[in-house]
Each structure stands twice: as structure tokens, then as C-alpha cells.
Amino acid sequence: IPLLATLGIFVSNYLVFMVVPNEEVMGAVQRIFYFHVASAMASYAMIAVLLIGSVFYLSSKKTEWDILAHSGAIVALMLCTVVLLSGMIWGRSAWNTWWRWEPRLVSFLVLWLFLMSYVALRAFSDDLSRQRNFAAVLGIIAALNVPLVIYSIKLLDQTQQLHPEVIARQGLRDASYKYTFAITSVSMLVFSLWLLVCKATNLLLDEEIRGYKRERS
């Protein structure tokens, strides 16, 4: 996975900055689109991991599921942060505003806040058993917000909102746009899976150390 992720990110950067032409209306800033949307899609995949881990932890109380959920939440938070920051840069360049209180942006901010709350709960709660239970419930609630984020763009007419529907309206017409978007999306997903494995391994080691200390005491 590390080699594939590294190669994918390298190829994606080459395609985005060296191959695809500037978009006619937005110009060079349109290149942010590939990483912005790819990060959003990868974040949804990690939130799915969070949901699966949370549900199975509540039903089984097995630590492995909690570690999976915890790892997914941390990677998802990182990706959501990338989405928010890149979206603000895009919005500032294209529409002369960093932020607008429209459904897609607000719902995604709420999702980010849920993930931030999850990570904060895991970092500052002392009661491990209650922490895991509360975190699992919070993880499920965060995941339930994803459909709202995806379909929130339908709540307002396109003329009333900041967020464009590039893919839904078949805005990627040039062949180079399409294969660059596809490669970038896959590469970001593989990269996020690599981060997931790294974080899960780290948490498993922490759990083993915690168990060793309990045995020694």
C-alpha cells in the first residue's frame, strides 16, 4: 500500500499540474477541484469505516472494532479539514468569498465538528469503557450526517448557492479532466487506506502496552 499510495499521489500531481489544461472559466484555480473532491470522497470512505467499527463495537464490545472506528475517525477528520480549506481557497478565487452559509458548506462544517468532537472525546476522556461507548454513538451520529452533506446541494437552486455541481452536470468534458479526476480519486483513497492502517497499527500497539502494564500491576 505505501508504494502504491506514493506512486498514485505522484502521478496525480503530475497530471493535475502538468497535463490538464486550465479550465476556460475558472482558470488555474480549477486544479484544486481534483484534490478537493477526491479528499471528500476518501473522507466518506473513512467515515464508513468509522460507522462499521462503531456499530460492531457496540454489538460485540471487541477492542479491535473500536480501534478500527477510532482510526477511521482520525483519518476522516484530516481529509475533511483538507476539503474545507481547499474549498475556501477555491471559493475565494472563483466567487470572491471565503465562506457562505449555504447548505453544502454548513452541513460539511457540521460533519467536521462531529469528527472533531469524536477525536477530542477520545483524547480527553479518562474512563476508557465509557469513552468507547460514547465515541461509538458519536461516530454513528457523524456518519448519519453524510447523506445530508451529499444531498444538501439539492436544497437550493444553483443560482442561490456557492457550491457547483461539476460531476452531476457533466462538467468534466475534456478526456484529460476525466482520467485525471479518476486517478486522483483512487490515489487519495489508497493514501487514506494507508493512513488508516498506520493509525490502526499504532493504536493496537498502544492497547498491547496498556495490557502489559495492567498485567505488571
Salt bridges, closest charged atoms under 4 A:
ASP66 OD2 - ARG122 NH2 2.75
ASP66 OD2 - ARG132 NE 3.20
GLU165 OE1 - LYS154 NZ 2.95
GLU165 OE2 - ARG169 NH2 3.46
GLU207 OE1 - ARG132 NH2 2.88
GLU207 OE1 - ARG210 NH1 2.57
GLU207 OE2 - ARG214 NH2 3.97
